[in-house]
Amino acid sequence: MHVSIDTSDFKVTGKSKLKLEEQKTKVKDFYRSKSEYKELLSEFQDEINELQRMMYAHDRYSMLLVFQAMDAAGKDGTIRAIMSGVNAHGIDVHAFKQPSSTELDHDFLWRTTIRLPQRGRIGIFNRSYYEEVLVVRVHPEIIMQSQKLPEQLTQDMSQLWKNRYESIRDYEKHLGHSGTKVVKFFLNLGRDEQRDRFLDRIDEPEKNWKFSEGDVKERKFWDDYQKAYEDAINATATKAAPWYVVPADDKKNMRLIVSQIVLEQLQDLDMKYPEVSDERREELQGYRQRLLDD
């Protein structure tokens, strides 16, 4: 069973300007039932796992998957659902929260740079260096209070964001030149759907631990966040490191779309298993016989 998803519908490469308010948060389902969804997701998991095994053996490429979204969009569940079938040796997942004092004493790309995936691995950033042009842009007081930048760099905040966009583009271009494929996801959650998910966290006891009053406070800045995301995506989307704006109101649909994108990006890499020489094959047959004779 295969699902037909045209991922170009969600792809942003910088060729044309994205208007986030025109992007859908829900599209027609790519599954007909819960059982079909599970079957489709399992197929994606198997195919992604096989290609990641090849990536590990080929040992030339790595892949960085960046997940950004408003709170309650489902980043954790999406990462878990898609990568649960991949060998743990082949993936590294990092969730970035409030920077530590040590991290704040470095440039804004430092703490993610030291977590980049090794060759042969898929690295996953649950939030990322993009927080520095999203949360920090919505709350610029963070710059003044904790980031300890030289005063001349903070006098023109508009220029500061432009400089950071430029740094990110250069950073991702450098990663591409080093064999790391960068793929970025914005899980596009609707405001009403976010409210409903917050209510679920309050109403369902087993979800109470997920609720944070800070999430409700941040809803006041919804429009500011949408503007920050739109500007960041438009400023950093490139053909080599595209953004995918994925409708997130339906979690199952979202996971299938993201799975298809990850699979396509892996298939796009020129990978193969290492070839074995005739001499080595002969040696292996000798070892095989010794094992049989044991």
N, C-alpha and C positions, 0 to 999 in steps of 0.2 A: 504494500500500500504506500502510495506517495501522494503528498499534498502539493498542490500547485499554488505557490505564493510568489508573486512578482515583487521581489524586494526593492526594485528600483522605485516603487511607489513611496518608499520611506527614506530613500537615500538622498543625502545632501552633500554635494561636492564643492560648493562655492561658486558653481557656474551661474546660478541665479540666486537672488536673495530669498531667504526663508521668511515667511510671515507666520509666526507661531499660532496666531489666532485663527488662521485658515487651516491648520492641521487638525485632523480628526483625532479624537481620543478613543474612538470605538469604530471598528469596521465590521463587515460581515464575517461571521465565524468561518474558520477554515476546517472545522470539525462538526460532525453531526450529532455526536453523543459523547458522553464522558468516556466510554470504553474506546471509541475511535480516537479521541484525544490521547489517551494513554498509549494506544498502539502507535500512533504517529510520533509521539514524543520518544517512545522507546526506539523506534527506527532511527530517529535523529541521533539519539545517544550512541547507538551502535556505530553509526557512520562517522560521527565526530571522534569517537574513541579510536576507531581504526586509523583515521587520518592522523590523529595525535600520536599514535604508536609509530607511524611512518615518520612523522616529524622528529620524534625522539631518536629514532634509528638514523635518520638522515643527518641530524645534528648540524644543520646549517641555518635554519630559520627559528625564530620564536614569534609568538603572537601576543599582543597586548589588547585585552578587551576592557574598555573603560565604560563603567555604568554610572550615569548621573540621572537624578530624578528628584521630584518633590517628595516629601515624606509620605510614606504609605503606598508608594507606587508599585512596590513589589520587587525591589532589586535583589534582596536576599533570596527570596523564593525562586526567582528566575535563574539566578546563578546556580542554586542548589539543584533545581530541576534539570537544567541542561547538562551540567557537569557531573551529575551523580553517577553516570555510567563510564566516566573517564578514569583511567588509572591514576591514583593519587600521586604517583611519581611524576606525572606529566603536567600537573597544574599547580599553580600557586595563587592563592586568593588572599588579598589584603584589603581590609576595611579601614579607611582613613577617617578618624574622628578629629576632635580638637587637637591642634598641634601641641607638642610638648615644648618645654622651655629650650631644650636642645635643638629641636627642629626650628624653632623661631629664631635661633641664632645662626641659621643658614639661609640661603636663598630659597624662594618658594618652591623650587623644583627639587630640592635636595632630598626631602623625605620620601618622595616617590621614586626618584632615580635609584636609590639604594635597594628598592624593591622590584626593579625591573626583572622580567623573566630571563633565565638562562636560555641559551640555544637549545632547541628541542622541547621547550616547554611553552605552555599557554599561561600567561599571567593575567589575573583578573583584578582590576581595581574597582572596589565598591566605594564610590566617591574617589576623588583623585586631586591632581593639581588644579583641576578646573574649579575647585572650591574657592581658589584665590581670585577668580573673576566672577564668582557667583555669590556665595554667602558674604564674602568680604566686600563685594561691590554693593550689595544690599545694605550691609552694615559697615560702612567705611570707617567707623570709629575703631574697628579692630586694627586697622592700619596704624592709627595714631596711638592706640593704647598698648599694643603688644608687639608690633612687627619691627620697631626700632629702625626704620629706614632713615636715611639722611633727609634732612628737612627740605632740601631742594627737589627731592623726588616726589614729595607729597603736596607741593604747592599747586600743581595742576593735576587734579585727579583724573580728568579726561585723558590726559597724556599718559598717566600711569597705567590705565587699563589698556590703552593702545600698545604700550611697551610690553605689557604682560602677554597680550595676544601674539605679538611678534615673537616673544620668547617661546611661547608654546608652539607656534608654527615651526620655528627653527628646531626646537627640541624634537618634534615629531618627524620632521624631515630627516634629522640626524639618525633617529631610530630606524627609519626606513632604509637609509643608506648603510645601516649596520646589520640589516637582515631581520629587523623586528617589524612585523606588520601591525599597524595600529588601527583598531576598529572601535568606534565610539558610539555608544547608545544613549539617547535621551528617551527615557520611558515617559511618555506623554500622558499624564493623568489629568482627568477633568476635575475641576474644583468641587463640584457636587459629589463626585465619586470619592474624593479624598475625605470630605465631611462624613460620608456614610461609613467609610472604613474606620475613621476615628471613633464614630459612635459604636461600631462593632467592638472596638477595643475596650470601650467602657461597659457595654451591655453584656459581653460574653466573658465570664470570669477567667477562663483559660487564656484570654487575650489581654487581661488587665495589665500584665507586666510590660506589654508593648506600648502602653499609653504614656505619653509625656506631655505635661502642660505646656512645655516649650513648643510642641508641635502646633498647638492651638494658637499660641502667640504669633508664630511665624505666618499663620494664615492671613494675618493683617497685611503682610507684605507680598501677597500673591501676585499682584500686578507688577511689582518691582522685580520679583523673581522671574516672571515670564519675560520681562524686558531684558534682564540679565542673561537668561538662557538664549534668547533670540540673538542678541548681540554677540555672545560668545560663539554660538554655532556658526553664524555668518562670518565671523572673523577668523575661525580656525578650521572650517571645513575645506578639505582639499581632495583632489582625486586620489592621492596616495593614502590619505588618512581621513576618510569620510565620516560623517555623522549619519546615524540612522535615527530618525524620529519615529518611535514605535508607539502606536496606540496602546494605552495601558489600562483602560477601564475594564477590559476582560483579561484576566490573568492568564487563562489557558491560551487564548489567541495570541497574546503577547509572547508567551514562551515558545510557541510554534514559529512565530515570525523571527524571533531572535535566533532560534535554533537553525532555521534555514539560512540566515545571514552568516552565522558562524561557519556552517558547513560550506557555503559558497566561498567564503574567504580562505578556508583551508584548501579547498579544491583548486583555488587559484594559484597556490604556491607550487613551484616546480620541485616536487619531492619524489624520492624513490628510496627503496630499501638498498643498503649497500650491496654491491655486487661481490660475489665470492669467486676467486680465481679457480682455475682447474686444479692447481696444486693444492689449494686449501680444501676443495671438495674431496680430493683423494685422501687428504689427511683426516677429514671428518669421517669418511667411510672406514678408515682404519680404527678410529676411536669407537665407531659404532660397533664394529666387529668385536673389539675388546670388551665392550659392555655386554654384548650378547654372550660372549664366552665366560663372563664372570660368574 
